[in-house]
């Protein structure tokens, strides 16, 4: 699975730490999600999408190997 | 989002480190002593006659090693406090790290046990079994905190 989290952050001009604080997770969680090392739960993905004003599908995309 | 149902409150962690510190000091005391710290040992120290031992397996038997028992209890309690209390910042990612570290510690401990079963014999194996009482717990603590550390370290290069 790939994500556009870094792009969304850049559009909003916020750091990983600020995003983490806003949605109630650790900076490590945000960093790991961006690097594709960790797949967030449905709730966290929805929270992120809600924060950025986007849909979950705009932030997270399935790759060929996921199907 | 985070499931910390079975974890102890975060202030238990500090207590756990204190307990571990005291336990390590007691271990040094234990190995610097001549004999086991039993009731009969204490009676001999004060010039009293030793008691007849009828119950060999009772904690309060006259020849039971009280200090080693205390050390074992403190190692387990301290380890549980350190390994299973909430972090100051806990979220689903830390929970996932904790879960993976637990599985990893079981694999590592089982692997070590397999090697010891094959290569260690006699009374040395008894010593191995004594360590095995605590090893899974402490391997878990090492795995978890190492992974947390490496994760935090990788944040330095990220914004």
Backbone of each chain as ProteinMPNN parsed JSONL, in Angstrom:
{"seq_chain_A": "XXXXXXXXXXXXXXXXXXXXXXXXXXXXXXXXXXXXXXXXXXXXXXXXXXXXXXXXXXXXXXXXXXX", "coords_chain_A": {"N_chain_A": [[0.846, -1.194, 0.0], [0.528, 2.225, -0.818], [1.019, 5.706, 0.086], [-0.117, 9.16, 0.25], [0.672, 10.817, 2.184], [2.814, 12.433, 2.94], [2.789, 14.328, 0.959], [0.311, 15.501, 1.383], [0.782, 16.617, 3.875], [2.745, 18.448, 3.242], [1.278, 20.16, 1.614], [-0.319, 21.286, 3.484], [1.53, 22.375, 5.033], [2.633, 21.348, 7.5], [4.466, 19.769, 10.158], [5.634, 16.403, 10.895], [5.483, 15.963, 13.616], [3.605, 17.891, 14.429], [1.311, 17.043, 13.077], [1.018, 14.541, 14.267], [0.436, 15.267, 16.873], [-2.001, 16.576, 16.517], [-3.732, 14.528, 15.7], [-3.52, 12.702, 17.684], [-1.542, 10.683, 17.973], [1.757, 9.12, 18.125], [4.807, 10.681, 16.959], [6.425, 8.854, 15.837], [4.639, 6.979, 14.855], [3.391, 8.386, 12.739], [5.607, 8.835, 11.093], [6.357, 6.186, 10.483], [4.122, 5.323, 9.097], [4.18, 6.999, 6.843], [6.537, 6.135, 5.657], [5.755, 3.706, 4.848], [6.101, 1.565, 6.503], [4.326, 0.848, 8.382], [0.925, -0.065, 8.626], [-1.865, 1.863, 9.039], [-4.641, 1.698, 11.379], [-8.161, 1.371, 10.586], [-9.601, 3.361, 11.845], [-7.607, 5.266, 12.431], [-6.763, 5.933, 9.865], [-9.092, 7.083, 8.875], [-9.275, 9.263, 10.573], [-7.016, 10.701, 9.817], [-7.644, 11.304, 7.175], [-9.902, 12.871, 7.56], [-8.747, 14.999, 8.906], [-7.117, 16.128, 6.926], [-9.023, 16.856, 5.169], [-9.705, 15.213, 3.086], [-10.573, 12.191, 1.231], [-10.223, 8.769, 2.386], [-9.296, 7.15, 0.366], [-7.956, 8.968, -1.206], [-5.744, 9.484, 0.22], [-4.57, 6.987, 0.843], [-3.472, 4.277, -1.119], [-4.079, 1.234, -2.852], [-1.661, -1.161, -3.908], [-0.366, -3.114, -6.719], [0.545, -5.613, -5.68], [-1.003, -5.876, -3.402], [-3.489, -6.739, -4.065]], "CA_chain_A": [[0.0, 0.0, 0.0], [1.288, 3.473, -0.799], [0.221, 6.807, 0.612], [0.261, 10.522, -0.134], [0.635, 11.537, 3.466], [3.853, 13.471, 2.941], [2.317, 15.392, 0.051], [-0.781, 16.177, 2.092], [1.411, 17.418, 4.939], [3.439, 19.575, 2.591], [0.24, 21.088, 1.159], [-0.825, 21.997, 4.66], [2.725, 22.934, 5.663], [2.81, 20.963, 8.905], [5.495, 18.749, 10.386], [5.128, 15.109, 11.388], [5.161, 16.132, 15.032], [2.345, 18.653, 14.553], [0.233, 16.152, 12.645], [0.868, 13.515, 15.305], [-0.237, 15.88, 18.024], [-3.39, 16.901, 16.158], [-4.609, 13.354, 15.584], [-3.419, 11.902, 18.91], [-0.62, 9.536, 17.892], [3.156, 9.526, 18.286], [5.48, 11.07, 15.717], [6.943, 7.602, 15.27], [3.553, 6.355, 14.099], [3.239, 9.137, 11.484], [6.796, 8.558, 10.278], [6.313, 4.798, 9.992], [3.052, 5.233, 8.085], [4.683, 7.663, 5.632], [7.566, 5.291, 5.035], [5.154, 2.436, 4.439], [6.51, 0.482, 7.409], [3.202, 0.505, 9.256], [-0.392, 0.198, 8.031], [-2.708, 2.378, 10.129], [-5.958, 1.101, 11.55], [-9.218, 2.075, 9.851], [-9.925, 4.581, 12.597], [-6.538, 6.251, 12.26], [-6.808, 6.372, 8.466], [-10.24, 7.985, 8.763], [-8.919, 10.496, 11.299], [-6.06, 11.438, 8.983], [-8.382, 11.81, 6.016], [-10.753, 13.941, 8.067], [-7.88, 16.137, 9.243], [-6.65, 16.773, 5.702], [-10.173, 17.221, 4.334], [-9.694, 14.345, 1.907], [-11.098, 10.849, 1.487], [-9.177, 7.792, 2.71], [-8.727, 6.677, -0.919], [-7.045, 9.984, -1.739], [-4.511, 9.427, 1.024], [-3.981, 5.641, 0.82], [-3.8, 3.576, -2.351], [-3.624, -0.15, -2.961], [-0.696, -1.444, -4.989], [-0.595, -4.382, -7.428], [0.794, -6.751, -4.791], [-1.989, -5.937, -2.32], [-4.754, -7.312, -4.566]], "C_chain_A": [[0.88, 1.242, 0.0], [0.382, 4.602, -0.299], [0.753, 8.152, 0.145], [0.278, 11.412, 1.109], [1.631, 12.7, 3.476], [3.424, 14.659, 2.079], [1.225, 16.213, 0.742], [-0.234, 17.073, 3.207], [2.063, 18.652, 4.372], [2.427, 20.623, 2.118], [-0.279, 21.941, 2.31], [0.304, 22.674, 5.44], [2.797, 22.622, 7.167], [3.837, 19.843, 9.01], [4.831, 17.451, 10.849], [4.666, 15.239, 12.841], [3.829, 16.849, 15.236], [1.164, 17.791, 14.158], [-0.045, 15.113, 13.72], [0.089, 14.047, 16.497], [-1.718, 16.117, 17.733], [-4.284, 15.664, 16.156], [-4.408, 12.365, 16.735], [-2.601, 10.628, 18.784], [0.805, 10.053, 18.118], [3.73, 9.912, 16.925], [6.04, 9.837, 15.021], [5.885, 6.921, 14.407], [3.406, 7.041, 12.737], [4.403, 8.828, 10.543], [6.758, 7.17, 9.676], [5.242, 4.616, 8.927], [3.546, 5.842, 6.774], [5.689, 6.807, 4.894], [7.025, 3.948, 4.581], [5.521, 1.267, 5.324], [5.339, 0.01, 8.264], [1.896, 0.871, 8.569], [-1.321, 0.665, 9.146], [-4.021, 1.614, 10.218], [-6.978, 1.93, 10.759], [-9.516, 3.415, 10.524], [-8.879, 5.673, 12.381], [-6.536, 6.81, 10.841], [-7.952, 7.376, 8.261], [-9.947, 9.328, 9.441], [-7.995, 11.36, 10.462], [-6.789, 12.08, 7.803], [-9.251, 13.006, 6.426], [-9.934, 15.193, 8.359], [-7.46, 16.893, 7.987], [-7.803, 17.216, 4.8], [-10.208, 16.425, 3.042], [-10.388, 13.028, 2.251], [-9.918, 9.919, 1.784], [-8.485, 7.325, 1.43], [-7.788, 7.697, -1.545], [-5.703, 9.954, -0.998], [-3.788, 8.072, 0.899], [-4.449, 4.883, -0.412], [-3.273, 2.154, -2.319], [-2.626, -0.262, -4.102], [-1.026, -2.792, -5.61], [-0.486, -5.584, -6.497], [-0.223, -6.916, -3.673], [-3.252, -6.676, -2.753], [-4.685, -8.834, -4.706]], "O_chain_A": [[1.865, 1.308, 0.734], [-0.842, 4.474, -0.265], [1.897, 8.276, -0.292], [-0.061, 12.595, 1.062], [1.331, 13.794, 3.953], [3.659, 15.819, 2.417], [1.22, 17.443, 0.691], [-0.75, 18.166, 3.439], [1.961, 19.748, 4.924], [2.682, 21.824, 2.207], [-0.622, 23.113, 2.156], [0.066, 23.438, 6.375], [2.994, 23.515, 7.99], [4.044, 19.074, 8.071], [3.638, 17.411, 11.151], [3.627, 14.714, 13.239], [3.03, 16.474, 16.095], [0.13, 17.804, 14.827], [-1.199, 14.836, 14.046], [-0.786, 13.38, 17.049], [-2.576, 15.889, 18.586], [-5.447, 15.731, 16.557], [-5.045, 11.312, 16.766], [-2.918, 9.614, 19.406], [1.03, 11.252, 18.28], [3.208, 9.523, 15.881], [6.121, 9.776, 13.794], [6.196, 6.355, 13.359], [3.308, 6.374, 11.707], [4.207, 8.591, 9.351], [7.083, 6.985, 8.503], [5.422, 3.857, 7.975], [3.35, 5.258, 5.708], [5.698, 6.755, 3.664], [7.752, 3.144, 3.997], [5.293, 0.112, 4.964], [5.36, -1.096, 8.803], [1.758, 1.955, 8.003], [-1.541, -0.073, 10.107], [-4.452, 0.971, 9.26], [-6.688, 3.044, 10.323], [-9.66, 4.447, 9.869], [-9.211, 6.841, 12.177], [-6.333, 8.006, 10.636], [-7.798, 8.381, 7.567], [-10.327, 10.387, 8.941], [-8.15, 12.579, 10.395], [-6.572, 13.248, 7.481], [-9.317, 14.015, 5.723], [-10.375, 16.31, 8.09], [-7.441, 18.123, 7.966], [-7.582, 17.874, 3.784], [-10.688, 16.913, 2.019], [-10.743, 12.78, 3.403], [-8.769, 10.236, 1.478], [-7.27, 7.129, 1.398], [-6.914, 7.332, -2.332], [-4.67, 10.351, -1.537], [-2.559, 8.017, 0.855], [-5.64, 4.839, -0.721], [-2.175, 1.892, -1.828], [-2.722, 0.433, -5.113], [-1.867, -3.529, -5.095], [-1.336, -6.474, -6.527], [-0.3, -7.98, -3.058], [-3.999, -7.18, -1.915], [-5.662, -9.461, -5.113]]}, "seq_chain_B": "XXXXXXXXXXXXXXXXXXXXXXXXXXXXXXXXXXXXXXXXXXXXXXXXXXXXXXXXXXXXXXXXXXXXXXXXXXXXXXXXXXXXXXXXXXXXXXXXXXXXXXXXXXXXXXXXXXXXXXXXXXXXXXXXXXXXXXXXXXXXXXXXXXXXXXXXXXXXXXX", "coords_chain_B": {"N_chain_B": [[-8.693, 3.497, 19.676], [-6.095, 2.944, 20.704], [-5.152, 0.024, 22.474], [-4.904, -0.592, 25.591], [-5.652, -2.278, 27.534], [-4.665, -4.416, 29.154], [-2.409, -3.409, 30.259], [-0.226, -1.988, 32.743], [-0.475, 1.034, 34.764], [1.463, 3.96, 33.768], [3.244, 4.912, 35.711], [4.196, 2.716, 37.001], [6.383, 1.862, 35.682], [8.695, 3.26, 36.442], [8.889, 2.385, 39.069], [9.416, -0.258, 38.536], [12.02, -0.148, 37.409], [13.433, 0.695, 39.635], [13.033, -1.507, 41.329], [14.389, -3.438, 39.855], [16.989, -2.436, 40.01], [17.491, -2.652, 42.769], [17.321, -5.403, 42.961], [19.51, -6.253, 41.429], [21.553, -5.356, 43.065], [21.093, -7.021, 45.247], [21.714, -9.437, 44.087], [24.457, -9.228, 43.778], [25.129, -9.189, 46.487], [24.298, -11.759, 47.148], [26.065, -13.43, 45.717], [28.372, -12.8, 46.999], [28.21, -13.97, 49.386], [28.799, -16.668, 51.757], [27.098, -18.876, 52.138], [23.699, -20.052, 51.561], [21.059, -17.707, 52.179], [19.427, -18.605, 54.644], [17.043, -19.513, 57.206], [18.386, -21.085, 59.026], [21.025, -20.342, 58.491], [21.017, -17.712, 59.367], [20.501, -18.216, 62.049], [22.845, -19.523, 62.761], [24.637, -17.435, 62.414], [24.004, -15.851, 64.555], [24.837, -17.433, 66.563], [23.175, -19.55, 67.259], [21.611, -22.797, 67.568], [21.095, -24.864, 64.653], [17.854, -25.487, 63.126], [15.823, -28.48, 62.9], [15.174, -29.775, 59.722], [12.166, -30.299, 58.31], [10.466, -29.788, 56.24], [11.358, -29.628, 53.075], [10.639, -28.265, 50.794], [9.344, -25.999, 51.411], [8.849, -22.503, 51.456], [9.332, -21.347, 53.872], [10.867, -23.123, 55.193], [13.564, -24.236, 57.339], [16.002, -24.445, 55.944], [15.618, -23.223, 53.556], [16.451, -21.146, 50.812], [16.186, -17.992, 51.33], [17.013, -15.523, 50.283], [17.59, -15.978, 47.57], [15.071, -16.687, 46.702], [13.705, -14.307, 47.15], [15.084, -12.653, 45.351], [14.364, -13.859, 42.92], [11.586, -13.41, 42.905], [11.52, -10.601, 42.882], [12.799, -10.09, 40.448], [10.939, -11.047, 38.613], [8.634, -9.504, 39.223], [9.652, -6.878, 38.902], [10.406, -7.006, 36.198], [7.933, -7.367, 34.932], [6.667, -4.984, 35.622], [8.316, -3.163, 34.257], [8.171, -4.015, 31.584], [5.462, -4.196, 30.955], [4.001, -1.881, 31.48], [2.257, 1.118, 30.649], [3.53, 3.308, 28.109], [4.576, 6.768, 28.227], [3.743, 8.046, 25.934], [1.477, 6.453, 24.173], [0.31, 4.58, 21.488], [-1.387, 3.06, 18.662], [0.689, 2.222, 17.089], [2.895, 1.87, 18.814], [1.802, -0.113, 20.307], [1.709, -2.142, 18.414], [4.449, -2.513, 18.052], [5.078, -3.493, 20.565], [3.656, -5.899, 20.609], [4.885, -7.282, 18.467], [7.461, -7.448, 19.498], [7.046, -9.121, 21.634], [6.419, -11.541, 20.379], [8.795, -11.943, 19.013], [10.552, -12.241, 21.164], [9.702, -14.651, 22.215], [10.36, -16.376, 20.116], [13.182, -16.045, 20.097], [13.862, -16.872, 22.699], [12.939, -19.517, 22.641], [14.576, -20.551, 20.643], [17.092, -20.305, 21.882], [16.67, -22.049, 23.989], [16.394, -24.454, 22.602], [18.974, -24.776, 21.58], [20.367, -25.032, 23.996], [19.256, -27.371, 25.008], [20.345, -29.207, 23.306], [23.142, -28.867, 23.52], [23.871, -28.513, 26.198], [24.392, -30.132, 29.29], [23.606, -32.137, 32.252], [24.211, -30.701, 35.487], [24.704, -28.157, 34.633], [22.666, -27.714, 32.883], [20.586, -27.398, 34.614], [21.176, -24.913, 35.668], [20.755, -23.42, 33.374], [18.002, -23.756, 33.111], [17.166, -22.329, 35.314], [17.757, -19.708, 34.53], [16.0, -19.586, 32.455], [13.557, -19.124, 33.559], [13.287, -16.395, 33.74], [14.118, -15.387, 31.337], [12.537, -15.073, 28.958], [10.885, -12.908, 29.563], [12.769, -10.833, 29.996], [14.156, -10.8, 27.587], [12.109, -9.946, 25.963], [11.756, -7.324, 26.996], [14.225, -6.174, 26.296], [14.111, -6.427, 23.472], [11.839, -4.843, 22.864], [12.48, -2.249, 23.853], [14.801, -1.755, 22.405], [13.825, -1.667, 19.787], [12.125, 0.502, 19.994], [14.026, 2.474, 20.475], [15.595, 2.45, 18.091], [13.676, 3.212, 16.32], [13.038, 5.791, 17.202], [15.472, 6.96, 16.734], [15.605, 6.977, 13.983], [13.935, 9.017, 13.412], [15.316, 11.344, 13.536], [16.285, 12.08, 11.095], [14.137, 12.803, 9.695], [11.444, 15.042, 8.904]], "CA_chain_B": [[-7.553, 3.356, 18.797], [-5.073, 2.174, 21.393], [-5.719, -0.981, 23.361], [-3.968, -0.78, 26.707], [-6.488, -2.903, 28.564], [-3.939, -5.279, 30.077], [-1.162, -2.781, 30.679], [-0.241, -1.284, 34.03], [-0.278, 2.497, 34.591], [2.841, 4.288, 33.367], [4.15, 5.147, 36.84], [4.759, 1.443, 37.446], [7.648, 1.638, 34.972], [9.777, 3.776, 37.287], [8.989, 1.445, 40.194], [10.049, -1.462, 37.993], [13.465, 0.075, 37.289], [13.964, 0.709, 41.008], [13.034, -2.895, 41.81], [15.473, -4.127, 39.152], [18.245, -1.946, 40.59], [17.649, -3.282, 44.093], [17.544, -6.835, 42.729], [20.899, -6.435, 40.988], [22.381, -5.207, 44.273], [20.912, -8.242, 46.046], [22.439, -10.517, 43.403], [25.862, -9.038, 44.165], [25.208, -9.643, 47.885], [24.134, -13.218, 47.158], [27.284, -14.107, 45.264], [29.491, -12.514, 47.892], [27.977, -14.689, 50.643], [29.325, -18.034, 51.809], [26.05, -19.895, 51.996], [22.371, -19.519, 51.255], [20.494, -16.934, 53.284], [18.295, -19.353, 55.16], [16.809, -19.272, 58.636], [19.475, -21.743, 59.771], [22.219, -19.505, 58.293], [20.879, -16.578, 60.288], [20.628, -18.75, 63.419], [24.283, -19.782, 62.993], [25.289, -16.121, 62.529], [23.785, -15.347, 65.912], [25.322, -18.433, 67.522], [22.086, -20.439, 67.705], [21.636, -24.128, 66.952], [20.192, -24.949, 63.494], [16.597, -26.217, 63.311], [15.638, -29.686, 62.082], [14.405, -29.407, 58.534], [11.179, -31.335, 57.949], [9.815, -29.424, 54.968], [12.402, -29.156, 52.186], [10.171, -27.45, 49.687], [8.563, -24.857, 51.878], [9.573, -21.227, 51.457], [9.697, -20.984, 55.239], [11.643, -24.195, 55.813], [14.781, -23.659, 57.929], [17.138, -24.415, 55.029], [15.23, -22.602, 52.283], [17.26, -19.98, 50.469], [15.251, -16.855, 51.293], [17.518, -14.431, 49.442], [17.412, -16.334, 46.159], [13.629, -16.615, 46.436], [13.366, -12.883, 47.062], [15.651, -12.161, 44.088], [13.537, -14.376, 41.822], [10.296, -12.702, 42.943], [11.736, -9.207, 42.463], [13.12, -10.084, 39.01], [9.694, -11.222, 37.859], [7.774, -8.333, 39.445], [10.301, -5.73, 38.25], [10.332, -7.198, 34.749], [6.544, -7.13, 34.513], [6.425, -3.537, 35.752], [9.047, -2.456, 33.192], [7.759, -4.422, 30.241], [4.024, -4.165, 30.689], [3.311, -0.652, 31.875], [2.058, 1.993, 29.497], [4.499, 4.39, 27.873], [3.962, 8.089, 28.349], [3.017, 8.217, 24.67], [1.108, 5.128, 23.693], [-0.685, 4.585, 20.416], [-1.51, 1.745, 18.035], [1.991, 1.836, 16.54], [3.682, 1.362, 19.937], [1.138, -1.378, 20.642], [2.168, -3.097, 17.402], [5.859, -2.78, 18.388], [5.061, -4.318, 21.779], [3.164, -7.211, 20.198], [5.927, -7.931, 17.663], [8.598, -7.739, 20.389], [6.66, -10.288, 22.441], [6.563, -12.729, 19.524], [10.234, -12.086, 18.762], [11.206, -12.745, 22.385], [9.359, -16.078, 22.313], [11.188, -17.071, 19.123], [14.583, -16.022, 20.528], [14.0, -17.715, 23.874], [12.767, -20.917, 22.225], [15.802, -20.909, 19.922], [18.16, -20.496, 22.876], [16.368, -23.284, 24.726], [16.697, -25.593, 21.722], [20.437, -24.922, 21.566], [20.803, -25.533, 25.31], [18.819, -28.771, 25.125], [21.249, -30.057, 22.516], [24.566, -28.736, 23.858], [24.146, -28.371, 27.63], [23.952, -31.338, 30.001], [23.871, -32.278, 33.679], [23.845, -29.599, 36.383], [24.724, -26.905, 33.862], [21.334, -27.529, 32.315], [19.75, -26.874, 35.709], [21.452, -23.465, 35.684], [20.053, -22.857, 32.204], [16.561, -23.726, 33.413], [16.942, -21.227, 36.261], [17.711, -18.478, 33.746], [14.849, -19.637, 31.562], [12.383, -18.597, 34.273], [13.189, -14.942, 33.528], [14.719, -14.94, 30.081], [11.544, -14.601, 27.982], [10.453, -11.573, 29.985], [13.815, -9.836, 29.791], [14.422, -10.693, 26.143], [11.04, -9.074, 25.465], [12.052, -5.94, 27.387], [15.351, -5.725, 25.456], [13.614, -6.287, 22.079], [10.897, -3.726, 22.784], [13.15, -0.957, 24.029], [15.728, -1.559, 21.28], [13.041, -1.266, 18.611], [11.684, 1.875, 20.254], [15.196, 3.341, 20.332], [15.967, 2.574, 16.676], [12.611, 3.969, 15.679], [13.206, 7.208, 17.573], [16.704, 7.433, 16.106], [15.358, 7.214, 12.556], [13.161, 10.251, 13.291], [16.221, 12.497, 13.482], [16.523, 12.502, 9.712], [12.861, 13.116, 9.073], [10.765, 16.236, 9.431]], "C_chain_B": [[-6.443, 2.556, 19.494], [-5.74, 1.221, 22.391], [-4.741, -1.264, 24.476], [-4.664, -1.439, 27.876], [-5.683, -3.67, 29.609], [-2.658, -4.654, 30.593], [-1.335, -2.054, 32.01], [-0.085, 0.213, 33.789], [1.198, 2.834, 34.41], [3.781, 4.522, 34.55], [4.732, 3.847, 37.414], [6.132, 1.2, 36.827], [8.832, 2.084, 35.837], [9.994, 2.841, 38.478], [9.699, 0.173, 39.75], [11.556, -1.32, 37.887], [14.13, 0.106, 38.669], [14.074, -0.711, 41.557], [14.179, -3.662, 41.163], [16.825, -3.717, 39.722], [18.532, -2.596, 41.943], [17.968, -4.767, 43.928], [18.979, -7.103, 42.303], [21.852, -6.296, 42.171], [22.287, -6.468, 45.139], [21.653, -9.419, 45.424], [23.923, -10.438, 43.748], [26.066, -9.53, 45.6], [25.178, -11.168, 47.938], [25.423, -13.933, 46.794], [28.49, -13.803, 46.14], [29.331, -13.23, 49.239], [28.534, -16.097, 50.574], [28.254, -19.068, 51.534], [24.735, -19.26, 51.592], [21.87, -18.717, 52.443], [19.242, -17.65, 53.769], [18.132, -19.013, 56.639], [17.938, -19.897, 59.456], [20.779, -20.959, 59.651], [22.194, -18.334, 59.271], [21.034, -17.043, 61.737], [22.102, -19.0, 63.738], [25.044, -18.474, 63.171], [25.175, -15.577, 63.953], [24.122, -16.393, 66.976], [24.242, -19.369, 68.035], [22.2, -21.776, 66.983], [20.702, -24.155, 65.743], [18.948, -25.776, 63.801], [16.596, -27.488, 62.465], [14.762, -29.325, 60.895], [13.45, -30.534, 58.164], [10.575, -31.058, 56.585], [10.859, -28.834, 54.033], [11.905, -28.161, 51.156], [9.313, -26.27, 50.129], [9.43, -23.608, 51.855], [10.089, -20.92, 52.86], [10.377, -22.127, 55.977], [12.967, -23.627, 56.306], [15.979, -23.595, 56.985], [16.803, -23.784, 53.676], [16.035, -21.336, 52.05], [16.351, -18.773, 50.269], [15.701, -15.778, 50.315], [17.31, -14.742, 47.961], [15.935, -16.267, 45.779], [13.187, -15.166, 46.262], [13.868, -12.294, 45.741], [14.782, -12.597, 42.916], [12.209, -13.628, 41.746], [10.463, -11.278, 42.416], [12.064, -9.112, 40.977], [11.843, -10.18, 38.181], [8.815, -9.971, 37.99], [8.351, -7.102, 38.738], [10.197, -5.815, 36.741], [8.937, -6.913, 34.211], [6.225, -5.645, 34.576], [7.088, -2.783, 34.595], [8.445, -2.763, 31.826], [6.291, -4.199, 29.925], [3.307, -2.985, 31.315], [3.266, 0.265, 30.661], [3.224, 2.962, 29.36], [3.771, 5.711, 28.071], [3.172, 8.412, 27.096], [2.728, 6.825, 24.133], [0.093, 5.271, 22.58], [-0.644, 3.215, 19.737], [-0.169, 1.265, 17.477], [2.884, 1.24, 17.634], [3.118, 0.0, 20.361], [1.598, -2.487, 19.687], [3.616, -3.482, 17.663], [5.941, -3.741, 19.575], [4.669, -5.751, 21.428], [4.228, -7.978, 19.424], [7.133, -8.296, 18.529], [8.306, -8.966, 21.236], [6.847, -11.578, 21.646], [8.045, -13.01, 19.283], [10.942, -12.684, 19.97], [10.899, -14.232, 22.576], [10.196, -16.898, 21.338], [12.633, -17.177, 19.622], [14.783, -16.966, 21.712], [13.873, -19.195, 23.526], [14.002, -21.408, 21.489], [16.951, -21.176, 20.873], [17.947, -21.787, 23.651], [16.698, -24.52, 23.898], [18.2, -25.859, 21.705], [20.935, -25.506, 22.881], [20.42, -26.987, 25.5], [19.799, -29.697, 24.409], [22.662, -30.037, 23.089], [24.881, -28.675, 25.34], [23.567, -29.556, 28.386], [24.204, -31.218, 31.498], [23.428, -31.072, 34.479], [23.906, -28.241, 35.687], [23.349, -26.629, 33.258], [20.371, -26.987, 33.366], [19.927, -25.353, 35.819], [20.727, -22.77, 34.527], [18.558, -22.732, 32.498], [16.234, -22.608, 34.404], [16.865, -19.893, 35.523], [16.458, -18.413, 32.887], [13.577, -19.112, 32.229], [12.183, -17.119, 33.928], [13.514, -14.507, 32.106], [13.7, -14.426, 29.075], [11.136, -13.168, 28.294], [11.519, -10.527, 29.662], [14.244, -9.711, 28.341], [13.359, -9.802, 25.502], [11.342, -7.613, 25.767], [13.175, -5.379, 26.506], [14.874, -5.482, 24.03], [12.765, -5.028, 21.943], [11.616, -2.391, 22.865], [14.168, -0.677, 22.938], [14.978, -1.061, 20.048], [12.527, 0.162, 18.781], [12.833, 2.847, 20.004], [15.549, 3.547, 18.862], [14.921, 3.363, 15.9], [12.744, 5.462, 15.947], [14.428, 7.781, 16.866], [16.459, 7.759, 14.636], [14.56, 8.499, 12.344], [14.044, 11.471, 13.115], [16.382, 13.024, 12.075], [15.248, 12.91, 8.998], [12.302, 14.393, 9.668], [9.329, 15.83, 9.676]], "O_chain_B": [[-5.917, 1.599, 18.926], [-6.728, 1.552, 23.046], [-3.842, -2.091, 24.322], [-4.332, -1.208, 29.038], [-5.973, -3.593, 30.803], [-1.893, -5.312, 31.299], [-2.416, -1.577, 32.353], [0.385, 0.622, 32.727], [2.074, 2.086, 34.845], [4.992, 4.349, 34.412], [5.658, 3.887, 38.224], [6.941, 0.441, 37.36], [9.835, 1.38, 35.948], [11.129, 2.542, 38.849], [10.489, -0.402, 40.5], [12.296, -2.243, 38.228], [15.242, -0.392, 38.846], [15.077, -1.075, 42.172], [14.863, -4.441, 41.825], [17.707, -4.557, 39.899], [19.65, -3.027, 42.223], [18.785, -5.32, 44.666], [19.597, -8.065, 42.759], [22.838, -7.026, 42.271], [23.287, -6.921, 45.696], [22.157, -10.29, 46.132], [24.567, -11.461, 43.983], [27.053, -10.205, 45.895], [25.937, -11.789, 48.682], [25.83, -14.895, 47.446], [29.518, -14.472, 46.037], [30.187, -13.121, 50.117], [28.721, -16.657, 49.493], [28.474, -20.022, 50.788], [24.674, -18.063, 51.313], [22.215, -19.014, 53.587], [18.13, -17.33, 53.349], [18.961, -18.326, 57.237], [18.391, -19.325, 60.448], [21.559, -20.911, 60.602], [23.194, -18.008, 59.909], [21.63, -16.342, 62.555], [22.557, -18.725, 64.849], [25.978, -18.395, 63.969], [26.09, -14.945, 64.482], [23.741, -16.256, 68.139], [24.37, -19.924, 69.126], [22.811, -21.869, 65.918], [19.633, -23.546, 65.781], [18.99, -26.67, 64.647], [17.279, -27.567, 61.444], [13.739, -28.656, 61.041], [13.886, -31.607, 57.749], [10.215, -31.983, 55.857], [11.218, -27.665, 54.172], [12.663, -27.308, 50.695], [8.645, -25.631, 49.316], [10.611, -23.657, 52.199], [11.146, -20.311, 53.022], [10.464, -22.127, 57.205], [13.452, -22.638, 55.756], [16.88, -22.782, 57.191], [17.622, -23.813, 52.757], [16.271, -20.555, 52.972], [15.814, -18.559, 49.183], [14.884, -15.19, 49.606], [16.902, -13.873, 47.191], [15.588, -15.846, 44.676], [12.412, -14.836, 45.365], [13.159, -11.526, 45.091], [14.495, -11.802, 42.021], [11.759, -13.255, 40.663], [9.661, -10.804, 41.611], [11.654, -8.159, 40.313], [11.687, -9.485, 37.177], [8.316, -9.446, 36.994], [7.628, -6.373, 38.06], [9.932, -4.815, 36.075], [8.783, -6.292, 33.159], [5.58, -5.11, 33.675], [6.491, -1.872, 34.021], [8.239, -1.862, 31.013], [5.918, -4.031, 28.764], [2.126, -3.081, 31.646], [4.115, 0.199, 29.773], [3.825, 3.382, 30.349], [2.542, 5.776, 28.084], [2.079, 8.974, 27.164], [3.631, 6.114, 23.694], [-0.883, 6.008, 22.718], [0.058, 2.314, 20.196], [0.086, 0.063, 17.399], [3.55, 0.229, 17.412], [3.862, -0.912, 20.722], [1.842, -3.619, 20.104], [3.981, -4.648, 17.516], [6.751, -4.667, 19.593], [5.288, -6.703, 21.904], [4.458, -9.162, 19.673], [7.756, -9.337, 18.319], [9.203, -9.759, 21.525], [7.359, -12.572, 22.16], [8.492, -14.156, 19.341], [11.824, -13.53, 19.825], [11.75, -14.984, 23.05], [10.683, -17.976, 21.679], [13.236, -18.249, 19.579], [15.729, -17.752, 21.742], [14.611, -20.028, 24.053], [14.432, -22.545, 21.681], [17.696, -22.141, 20.707], [18.891, -22.524, 23.938], [17.216, -25.509, 24.418], [18.645, -27.003, 21.802], [21.814, -26.367, 22.891], [21.178, -27.756, 26.091], [20.05, -30.82, 24.848], [23.318, -31.078, 23.142], [26.049, -28.774, 25.718], [22.419, -29.947, 28.172], [24.915, -30.323, 31.954], [22.388, -30.481, 34.191], [23.241, -27.291, 36.102], [22.923, -25.481, 33.135], [19.46, -26.219, 33.055], [18.967, -24.612, 36.032], [20.167, -21.685, 34.684], [17.933, -21.723, 32.17], [15.158, -22.012, 34.344], [16.025, -19.05, 35.837], [15.923, -17.336, 32.623], [12.635, -18.706, 31.548], [11.05, -16.646, 33.834], [13.216, -13.378, 31.717], [13.966, -13.434, 28.396], [11.053, -12.324, 27.402], [11.211, -9.464, 29.121], [14.653, -8.634, 27.905], [13.66, -9.005, 24.614], [11.2, -6.756, 24.895], [13.087, -4.247, 26.029], [15.191, -4.451, 23.438], [12.953, -4.242, 21.015], [11.388, -1.505, 22.042], [14.39, 0.477, 22.572], [15.434, -0.153, 19.354], [12.499, 0.936, 17.824], [12.646, 3.904, 19.402], [15.777, 4.676, 18.428], [15.236, 4.083, 14.952], [12.587, 6.288, 15.048], [14.427, 8.94, 16.45], [17.037, 8.705, 14.102], [14.507, 9.018, 11.229], [13.6, 12.504, 12.614], [16.584, 14.218, 11.856], [15.277, 13.315, 7.836], [12.639, 14.776, 10.788], [8.524, 16.648, 10.123]]}, "name": "protein", "num_of_chains": 2, "seq": "XXXXXXXXXXXXXXXXXXXXXXXXXXXXXXXXXXXXXXXXXXXXXXXXXXXXXXXXXXXXXXXXXXXXXXXXXXXXXXXXXXXXXXXXXXXXXXXXXXXXXXXXXXXXXXXXXXXXXXXXXXXXXXXXXXXXXXXXXXXXXXXXXXXXXXXXXXXXXXXXXXXXXXXXXXXXXXXXXXXXXXXXXXXXXXXXXXXXXXXXXXXXXXXXXXXXXXXXXXXXXXXXXX"}
